[in-house]
């Protein structure tokens, strides 16, 4: 506590605490009256005291242990809705009023224990993922429940009359109560539009009091607290007997049976879940406003401790509430001390203003709660009706509201989450998991092929098909994916599935892949998988494929590659081997044997060869590196060279290409004279022709035609590569 008080940043925390108290206290009193009035009209005053005690306990305890600055905790609408419904049900069962009060106390304590359990289990991080449609429907449902529960007090009708009968039967109306309630609602709604200095709640209470005493000027019966059903009534009788009543209540707790306490667990879970959602929803809004991050699990533990403390002194449970928290924030509060100050101010106000509180009309409290209920109703989902794509989302909101009103709040939340999951599955099923379909001859591997080899691949390219997959491969998308693959696996020799953009794979999808593998194997065809991540949302896909038998024991039918380009390269080699006669890779190529100079007379290349240096490199040896001067071009007589370059914005190197026997590399830097932008490393033992720029210039002076032949050959090959790259780029954007 001393540490928190040392952090007090006056006047922001003081004014924030005071302003939020002015909002929280009247609402807390109203919530207490709502709950206890459901027991009996004689318990209205006790409900007001319970609301004030709850506001004080929550305000003093929750900020000390909580994980959110500027959060104000107080009795709230979800607590009032659940507890009043609980009390009404017990009244219908014939339970004595004293026992109902006792059970409400135990229920509040159990709710706090469950919230602490939520915090220790880390459920706070899960609650925030509840869909917006569920939260919207839940809030609107609570708002409507609060409004309907206040109609009797608003119209001055008897407590035993259902609210809908009150609405349709004017004989039950008390116009004095209606005038007071209407004045409260109108001023509470319109007041904030005229001034921001005074909270609308306080303006509404003042308007209700003024209207009440204005009417009392012509009706003397309204000027007495005794037997006056229009006001809260004297709290003195309650205060005098409160502690004896409280001690007796604790004595009665020892008389409760384990079975009675156990019967409350379900209601405690319901209330704890709703209060936790209400708290964390408010915390998220505060985070957005202040660009901070709350600690959800710590906050739940703090709310649980505060609710236990509130129940121990006979107060209402509550949560981190939106209205008072926003007032606190807008009043300049900076730390959690503002919440403590709110609790202190609640105690001071309760002691100093008990006489004023006794004269607050019930219609005024009802009007305040009606305003709170109206503000809780979320009208944003009405926009969902403007588009076909969001009509079902509106249906979820409507279903949550309907179930909340007819069955219960926790059933509404559970049903809403279930419906949202079904809509998500429907959306996933409706979308295509095939992002792109192409053939091997339309794509490039990391191997730089000669023109002759590219023609060979073009002839055979449609024997190998590539499917780039996306999204989730699960039971909902498996059938659709198989229907796309089925025609291809009957005619293609190679089927490549790229999983780079796949988010998850379930067992159903794996068994579908096993079926595809078996069909391909019957024809001697192959299934190739690329980008099979070992860590994908906590699951090792490579391990999953082995455990299910897709890979491992399937012989040579299934092959796994780290990237798509490697799979394409593997297929290219096999397609070329079907057409191209085998060659002795160890024989050094002569200049005239290279495709670059095909069609030129040997004697015209003699001078060119004389200007070239013959170089040899061992496997793994660098030929040139990034930043080197690009004053030479290299022609490969034997071996393979790997070209790597850095990824933009990263130091990590990416495999760009593998250059093989008879091809060349280093041409761009040779032509433009810039420094090298990539690395060239001998992948195997390699022999090269190297032509420096200086020797080329000498050759050009003596044999202009020969120099033109060389530049034309290099440009033609580079143009072929660029044309193929452009075609592939166009294909990927279709």
Secondary structure as GFF3:
##gff-version 3
##sequence-region A 1 734
A	DSSP	alpha_helix	2	6	.	.	.	ID=ss1
A	DSSP	alpha_helix	12	37	.	.	.	ID=ss2
A	DSSP	three_ten_helix	41	43	.	.	.	ID=ss3
A	DSSP	alpha_helix	44	65	.	.	.	ID=ss4
A	DSSP	beta_strand	73	75	.	.	.	ID=ss5
A	DSSP	alpha_helix	77	92	.	.	.	ID=ss6
A	DSSP	alpha_helix	97	121	.	.	.	ID=ss7
A	DSSP	alpha_helix	124	127	.	.	.	ID=ss8
A	DSSP	alpha_helix	132	149	.	.	.	ID=ss9
A	DSSP	alpha_helix	151	155	.	.	.	ID=ss10
A	DSSP	alpha_helix	163	168	.	.	.	ID=ss11
A	DSSP	three_ten_helix	170	172	.	.	.	ID=ss12
A	DSSP	alpha_helix	175	194	.	.	.	ID=ss13
A	DSSP	alpha_helix	200	216	.	.	.	ID=ss14
A	DSSP	three_ten_helix	220	223	.	.	.	ID=ss15
A	DSSP	alpha_helix	236	253	.	.	.	ID=ss16
A	DSSP	alpha_helix	258	262	.	.	.	ID=ss17
A	DSSP	alpha_helix	265	290	.	.	.	ID=ss18
A	DSSP	alpha_helix	296	312	.	.	.	ID=ss19
A	DSSP	beta_strand	318	320	.	.	.	ID=ss20
A	DSSP	alpha_helix	322	330	.	.	.	ID=ss21
A	DSSP	alpha_helix	337	352	.	.	.	ID=ss22
A	DSSP	alpha_helix	354	358	.	.	.	ID=ss23
A	DSSP	alpha_helix	362	376	.	.	.	ID=ss24
A	DSSP	three_ten_helix	380	386	.	.	.	ID=ss25
A	DSSP	three_ten_helix	388	390	.	.	.	ID=ss26
A	DSSP	alpha_helix	391	406	.	.	.	ID=ss27
A	DSSP	alpha_helix	409	430	.	.	.	ID=ss28
A	DSSP	beta_strand	434	439	.	.	.	ID=ss29
A	DSSP	three_ten_helix	440	442	.	.	.	ID=ss30
A	DSSP	beta_strand	447	448	.	.	.	ID=ss31
A	DSSP	alpha_helix	451	460	.	.	.	ID=ss32
A	DSSP	three_ten_helix	461	463	.	.	.	ID=ss33
A	DSSP	beta_strand	464	473	.	.	.	ID=ss34
A	DSSP	alpha_helix	475	489	.	.	.	ID=ss35
A	DSSP	beta_strand	494	505	.	.	.	ID=ss36
A	DSSP	alpha_helix	507	522	.	.	.	ID=ss37
A	DSSP	beta_strand	526	530	.	.	.	ID=ss38
A	DSSP	alpha_helix	541	547	.	.	.	ID=ss39
A	DSSP	beta_strand	558	561	.	.	.	ID=ss40
A	DSSP	alpha_helix	564	579	.	.	.	ID=ss41
A	DSSP	three_ten_helix	591	593	.	.	.	ID=ss42
A	DSSP	three_ten_helix	595	597	.	.	.	ID=ss43
A	DSSP	alpha_helix	602	611	.	.	.	ID=ss44
A	DSSP	beta_strand	613	617	.	.	.	ID=ss45
A	DSSP	beta_strand	622	624	.	.	.	ID=ss46
A	DSSP	beta_strand	632	638	.	.	.	ID=ss47
A	DSSP	beta_strand	641	646	.	.	.	ID=ss48
A	DSSP	beta_strand	653	659	.	.	.	ID=ss49
A	DSSP	beta_strand	664	665	.	.	.	ID=ss50
A	DSSP	alpha_helix	667	672	.	.	.	ID=ss51
A	DSSP	beta_strand	679	682	.	.	.	ID=ss52
A	DSSP	beta_strand	686	692	.	.	.	ID=ss53
A	DSSP	alpha_helix	693	702	.	.	.	ID=ss54
A	DSSP	alpha_helix	704	732	.	.	.	ID=ss55
###
